[in-house]
Amino acid sequence: MKTFRQFLAFALVAAAVAVGATSTPAHPLVWDATEKTLDAKPGDGVAQFSFTVTNHADHAVTIAAVRPSCHCTVVGMPSTPWKLAPGASGSMDVVVDLRGKEGSVTKTLEVDSTEGLQTLFVTVNIPVPDEMRREENQRLAQANRQAVFRGDCATCHVAPIGTKTGAELFQAACTICHVAPRRASMVPDLLVARDHRDAAFWRKWIGEGKEQTLMPAFAQEHGGPLTPAQIESLVDFAVRNLPTEPPAKN
């Protein structure tokens, strides 16, 4: 499965790979850490992180924006844009909304500066609720799973979709949750088949979602953002590129 993951990742980002690059110079913005992890306590509504950065360049560097992978994560920079003089240091805060989440959840932070892009990671280990709380969460998910397409959540889950189809649509609509580098533990891994998955399986799962989970219905007829043609393009992509059978048991 590792080989397949590498193949799929290559297929999705090959256009962005610089041809002929032999080495990557050290970035002048040095962070106190590129990955931070926090163990949340039962009942915590948010997780708070702080990142410190130092400019090791002999010239000023400006951070134009720090873009989180999901709208439930908010970044607080000292200023926008954030200019760091040579040798200067500064800190920014990151707050992750934990409502409706459980297990291990990771969010990415894309740092866009005059020296190029960097990626930071924050991971929150959220206690799994007891059975009563789990059942309540399932009821809430069933009643509100389409909320991911409305309000602030639409910024991450609707706006990037547009009129995309096929592989581009899979990248915009599916990888944000299912094929992220550090996928949330309660989200199914699409690169591992649990059952036989044919076109009918994908058409129903994508179009209607899955009850008692956070998986929304993507079909417009069920309140989602995808047209029938877009759904068919996703079905075709899934059948051609994702495993159709569970791994063989030894």
C-alpha positions as CSV (number, residue, x, y, z in Angstrom):
1,M,0.0,0.0,0.0
2,K,2.9,2.3,0.6
3,T,3.9,2.0,-3.1
4,F,0.3,2.9,-4.1
5,R,0.3,5.9,-1.9
6,Q,3.5,7.1,-3.4
7,F,2.1,6.6,-6.9
8,L,-1.1,8.5,-6.2
9,A,0.7,11.4,-4.5
10,F,3.0,11.6,-7.4
11,A,0.1,11.6,-9.9
12,L,-1.6,14.5,-8.0
13,V,1.4,16.8,-7.6
14,A,3.7,15.9,-10.5
15,A,2.9,19.2,-12.2
16,A,4.3,21.1,-9.3
17,V,7.6,19.2,-9.1
18,A,10.6,21.3,-10.3
19,V,12.4,19.4,-13.1
20,G,16.2,19.2,-12.7
21,A,16.4,20.4,-9.1
22,T,19.5,18.9,-7.4
23,S,19.2,20.4,-3.9
24,T,17.0,22.6,-1.7
25,P,18.7,25.5,0.0
26,A,18.1,26.1,3.7
27,H,15.1,28.4,4.3
28,P,16.1,31.6,6.2
29,L,13.0,31.4,8.4
30,V,13.8,28.9,11.2
31,W,10.9,27.8,13.4
32,D,11.3,26.5,17.0
33,A,9.5,23.4,15.6
34,T,7.8,22.4,12.4
35,E,5.5,19.9,14.1
36,K,3.8,20.3,17.5
37,T,1.5,17.9,19.4
38,L,-0.9,18.5,22.2
39,D,-2.9,16.0,24.3
40,A,-6.3,17.5,24.9
41,K,-8.2,17.0,28.1
42,P,-11.8,15.7,28.2
43,G,-14.1,18.7,27.7
44,D,-11.5,20.9,26.0
45,G,-13.2,23.1,23.3
46,V,-10.0,24.3,21.7
47,A,-6.3,23.5,21.5
48,Q,-3.8,26.4,21.5
49,F,-0.3,26.3,20.1
50,S,2.5,28.9,19.7
51,F,5.2,28.9,17.1
52,T,8.4,31.1,17.3
53,V,10.3,32.0,14.2
54,T,13.7,33.6,13.6
55,N,14.9,35.3,10.4
56,H,18.5,34.0,9.7
57,A,18.8,36.0,6.4
58,D,20.9,39.1,6.0
59,H,17.8,40.9,4.7
60,A,14.2,41.4,5.9
61,V,11.7,38.6,5.2
62,T,8.0,39.2,5.0
63,I,5.3,36.6,5.8
64,A,2.3,37.5,3.7
65,A,0.0,34.9,5.2
66,V,-0.2,31.6,7.1
67,R,-3.0,29.5,5.6
68,P,-4.5,26.6,7.7
69,S,-5.8,23.5,6.0
70,C,-9.2,23.9,7.5
71,H,-11.4,26.8,8.7
72,C,-11.6,25.3,12.2
73,T,-8.0,26.4,12.7
74,V,-7.2,30.1,13.3
75,V,-3.8,31.7,13.0
76,G,-2.9,34.8,14.9
77,M,0.1,36.7,13.5
78,P,1.6,39.8,15.2
79,S,0.7,41.7,12.0
80,T,-0.4,41.2,8.5
81,P,1.9,41.2,6.6
82,W,4.5,40.2,9.2
83,K,7.9,41.7,8.5
84,L,11.0,40.2,10.2
85,A,14.2,42.2,10.1
86,P,17.5,40.3,9.8
87,G,18.1,38.3,13.0
88,A,14.6,39.2,14.4
89,S,12.3,36.7,16.1
90,G,8.6,36.6,16.7
91,S,5.8,34.3,17.7
92,M,2.3,33.5,16.3
93,D,-0.6,31.7,18.0
94,V,-2.6,28.8,16.5
95,V,-6.0,27.8,17.8
96,V,-7.8,24.6,16.7
97,D,-11.6,24.2,17.4
98,L,-12.1,20.7,18.8
99,R,-15.8,20.5,18.7
100,G,-17.1,17.4,17.0
101,K,-13.7,15.8,16.8
102,E,-12.1,12.8,18.4
103,G,-8.9,10.8,18.1
104,S,-5.8,12.2,16.6
105,V,-6.4,15.2,14.4
106,T,-3.7,17.0,12.4
107,K,-3.9,20.4,10.6
108,T,-1.3,21.9,8.3
109,L,-0.2,25.5,8.2
110,E,1.1,26.9,4.9
111,V,3.5,29.7,5.5
112,D,3.7,32.1,2.5
113,S,6.7,34.4,2.7
114,T,8.9,36.4,0.3
115,E,11.3,33.4,0.6
116,G,8.8,30.8,-0.6
117,L,6.4,28.3,1.1
118,Q,6.9,26.3,4.3
119,T,4.6,23.9,6.0
120,L,4.0,23.5,9.7
121,F,1.9,20.8,11.4
122,V,-0.2,20.8,14.6
123,T,-1.6,17.6,16.0
124,V,-4.2,17.2,18.8
125,N,-4.8,13.9,20.5
126,I,-8.5,14.2,21.6
127,P,-9.9,11.7,24.1
128,V,-12.5,9.4,22.6
129,P,-15.8,10.0,24.4
130,D,-17.6,7.4,26.3
131,E,-20.4,5.3,24.6
132,M,-23.2,7.8,25.6
133,R,-21.2,10.7,24.2
134,R,-20.3,8.7,21.1
135,E,-24.0,8.0,20.4
136,E,-24.8,11.7,20.8
137,N,-22.1,12.7,18.4
138,Q,-23.4,10.2,15.9
139,R,-26.9,11.7,16.2
140,L,-25.5,15.2,15.7
141,A,-23.5,14.0,12.7
142,Q,-26.5,12.5,11.1
143,A,-28.5,15.7,11.6
144,N,-25.8,18.2,10.6
145,R,-23.3,16.4,8.4
146,Q,-24.3,18.7,5.5
147,A,-23.1,21.7,7.6
148,V,-19.6,21.2,6.2
149,F,-20.9,22.8,3.0
150,R,-22.3,25.9,4.7
151,G,-21.0,29.0,6.5
152,D,-17.3,29.2,7.3
153,C,-16.7,25.5,6.5
154,A,-17.6,26.2,2.8
155,T,-14.3,28.1,2.5
156,C,-12.4,24.7,2.7
157,H,-15.0,22.2,1.5
158,V,-16.9,24.0,-1.3
159,A,-14.9,27.0,-2.7
160,P,-12.0,24.8,-4.0
161,I,-14.3,22.5,-5.9
162,G,-15.7,24.8,-8.5
163,T,-16.3,23.0,-11.8
164,K,-13.4,20.6,-11.3
165,T,-13.7,16.9,-12.4
166,G,-11.8,13.7,-12.1
167,A,-8.4,13.8,-10.4
168,E,-8.5,17.6,-9.8
169,L,-11.9,17.2,-8.1
170,F,-10.6,14.3,-6.0
171,Q,-7.7,16.5,-4.9
172,A,-10.0,19.4,-4.0
173,A,-12.9,17.6,-2.4
174,C,-11.5,14.3,-1.0
175,T,-7.9,14.6,0.0
176,I,-8.5,17.3,2.5
177,C,-10.0,14.7,4.8
178,H,-9.3,11.3,3.5
179,V,-5.8,11.4,2.1
180,A,-4.2,14.1,4.2
181,P,-0.6,13.4,5.3
182,R,-1.8,12.9,8.8
183,R,-5.4,11.8,8.4
184,A,-7.8,12.2,11.4
185,S,-8.2,8.8,13.0
186,M,-12.0,8.7,12.7
187,V,-11.9,9.4,9.0
188,P,-11.8,6.3,6.7
189,D,-8.6,5.9,4.6
190,L,-9.7,5.8,0.9
191,L,-6.5,4.0,0.0
192,V,-7.5,0.9,2.0
193,A,-10.6,-1.0,0.9
194,R,-12.7,-2.5,3.7
195,D,-15.3,-4.0,1.3
196,H,-15.7,-4.6,-2.4
197,R,-15.9,-1.2,-4.0
198,D,-17.3,-0.9,-7.5
199,A,-18.9,2.0,-9.4
200,A,-22.3,1.5,-7.6
201,F,-20.5,1.6,-4.2
202,W,-18.7,4.9,-5.0
203,R,-21.8,6.5,-6.6
204,K,-23.9,5.9,-3.5
205,W,-21.2,6.7,-1.0
206,I,-20.2,10.0,-2.7
207,G,-23.7,11.1,-3.7
208,E,-25.6,10.2,-0.5
209,G,-22.9,10.2,2.1
210,K,-23.1,7.8,5.0
211,E,-25.5,8.0,7.9
212,Q,-24.3,8.0,11.5
213,T,-21.0,9.4,10.4
214,L,-19.5,12.8,9.4
215,M,-19.5,11.9,5.7
216,P,-21.9,14.3,3.9
217,A,-23.9,13.8,0.8
218,F,-22.1,15.5,-2.1
219,A,-24.9,15.3,-4.7
220,Q,-26.8,18.5,-5.3
221,E,-30.1,16.7,-4.9
222,H,-29.1,16.0,-1.3
223,G,-27.8,19.5,-0.6
224,G,-24.2,19.0,-1.7
225,P,-22.1,20.9,-4.2
226,L,-21.5,18.4,-6.9
227,T,-23.4,18.0,-10.2
228,P,-24.3,14.5,-11.6
229,A,-21.4,14.9,-14.1
230,Q,-18.9,15.7,-11.4
231,I,-20.0,12.8,-9.3
232,E,-19.6,10.4,-12.3
233,S,-16.1,11.8,-12.9
234,L,-15.2,11.0,-9.2
235,V,-16.7,7.6,-9.5
236,D,-14.6,6.9,-12.6
237,F,-11.5,8.2,-10.9
238,A,-12.1,6.1,-7.8
239,V,-12.7,2.9,-9.8
240,R,-9.6,3.4,-11.9
241,N,-7.2,4.6,-9.2
242,L,-8.4,3.3,-5.7
243,P,-8.3,-0.3,-4.5
244,T,-11.5,-2.2,-5.2
245,E,-10.9,-5.2,-2.9
246,P,-9.8,-5.5,0.8
247,P,-6.2,-6.6,1.3
248,A,-5.6,-10.3,1.2
249,K,-5.4,-12.0,4.6
250,N,-2.3,-14.0,5.3
